[in-house]
Amino acid sequence: MDGEDARWVGSMPEVYERCLVGPFFTPFARELAARVARGDPHRILELAAGTGAVTRELLATCPDAEITATDLNPAMVELSTSRVPGPTWQVADAVALPFPDASFDRVVCGFGVMFVPDKKAAFTEAARVLAPGGRLLFTTWDALASHGFGHPLGLALEQVFAGDVPAFLEAVPHGYHDTEQVGADVRAGGLEVVDVATLTLEGRAEDARQVAVGLCTGSPLRAELERRGDLDGTVERVAVAMTRLLGDGPVTAAMSAHLVEAERP
Ligand SMILES: C[S@@+](CC[C@H](N)C(=O)[O-])C[C@H]1O[C@@H](n2cnc3c(N)ncnc32)[C@H](O)[C@@H]1O
């Protein structure tokens, strides 16, 4: 995987927050934060926190906890530091965490692990910074076909780029859905799997265009589209194709993801 598949730069965090967080990420962030709150943890580390979809929920469900929210991309941390006050925000790569051993009760990661090339290394780092008995909780998307917004976006890309569809969506955000593999990687990192739940939640967007703009310009798919030239024209064609598939006006979609909970022995 090229580093570009995990890069949010320039306006991407702002577009991600405006177009994708509400429809795609907030429903799962609520579930994740509710699970994290069980056991009343005091020291919480969030990885791949992005624009703070999970962070905002953690501030509500764990109001007395010390929350450290981190992300690989400085542009994400910069935006979140001003928009989501409360936690300590800092740049950190999930595979090389700048924290001492056994310094957290919970490590939380909403839809970030798929972007880390070496999953086992990330789980090993999470285990290292967790206190004994501490838990890692994370979400990862199920297959692209199970996502009521991502799947039609893939169909729209097929219409626009007949025979030469960008691989990003299927290979990266939806490329880590085999729960056998996920469980094996978690165990290889030194954690015990406590629970793997597959959740199907509803997402709502203002219209199909919001989803098209969000995925094409607020996710790393953008880099692949930019290389092909005429990004604005591509976004327009994808938005029109998405609208044909999903209809005009507000759209809802079922989205499936796995929520994994693991414990440091
Ligand atoms: C789909 S976003 C999820 C953001 C947020 N957790 C949410 O639920 O909206 C993926 C995030 O993973 C971050 N990321 C990618 N690779 C990472 C890594 N190696 N370490 C930490 N964060 C990473 C990206 O910068 C991005 O913010």
PDBQT file of the ligand as one rigid body, heavy atoms in Angstrom, charges set to zero:
ROOT
HETATM    1  C1  LIG A 301     -11.652   7.129   7.878  1.00  0.00    +0.000 C 
HETATM    2  S1  LIG A 301     -10.732   8.195   8.893  1.00  0.00    +0.000 S 
HETATM    3  C2  LIG A 301     -11.456   7.864  10.515  1.00  0.00    +0.000 C 
HETATM    4  C3  LIG A 301     -11.413   9.084  11.382  1.00  0.00    +0.000 C 
HETATM    5  C4  LIG A 301     -12.257   9.017  12.649  1.00  0.00    +0.000 C 
HETATM    6  N1  LIG A 301     -11.780   8.008  13.561  1.00  0.00    +0.000 N 
HETATM    7  C5  LIG A 301     -13.719   8.817  12.330  1.00  0.00    +0.000 C 
HETATM    8  O1  LIG A 301     -14.316   7.837  12.809  1.00  0.00    +0.000 OA
HETATM    9  O2  LIG A 301     -14.280   9.656  11.592  1.00  0.00    +0.000 OA
HETATM   10  C6  LIG A 301      -9.187   7.372   8.982  1.00  0.00    +0.000 C 
HETATM   11  C7  LIG A 301      -8.146   8.136   9.781  1.00  0.00    +0.000 C 
HETATM   12  O3  LIG A 301      -6.990   7.289   9.945  1.00  0.00    +0.000 OA
HETATM   13  C8  LIG A 301      -5.861   8.118  10.010  1.00  0.00    +0.000 C 
HETATM   14  N2  LIG A 301      -4.677   7.281   9.825  1.00  0.00    +0.000 N 
HETATM   15  C9  LIG A 301      -4.293   6.644   8.696  1.00  0.00    +0.000 A 
HETATM   16  N3  LIG A 301      -3.166   5.933   8.924  1.00  0.00    +0.000 NA
HETATM   17  C10 LIG A 301      -2.850   6.112  10.231  1.00  0.00    +0.000 A 
HETATM   18  C11 LIG A 301      -1.787   5.646  11.069  1.00  0.00    +0.000 A 
HETATM   19  N4  LIG A 301      -0.806   4.849  10.586  1.00  0.00    +0.000 N 
HETATM   20  N5  LIG A 301      -1.754   6.047  12.351  1.00  0.00    +0.000 NA
HETATM   21  C12 LIG A 301      -2.716   6.864  12.844  1.00  0.00    +0.000 A 
HETATM   22  N6  LIG A 301      -3.731   7.346  12.108  1.00  0.00    +0.000 NA
HETATM   23  C13 LIG A 301      -3.804   6.968  10.810  1.00  0.00    +0.000 A 
HETATM   24  C14 LIG A 301      -6.139   9.148   8.919  1.00  0.00    +0.000 C 
HETATM   25  O4  LIG A 301      -5.362  10.306   9.051  1.00  0.00    +0.000 OA
HETATM   26  C15 LIG A 301      -7.635   9.416   9.137  1.00  0.00    +0.000 C 
HETATM   27  O5  LIG A 301      -7.844  10.492  10.005  1.00  0.00    +0.000 OA
ENDROOT
TORSDOF 0
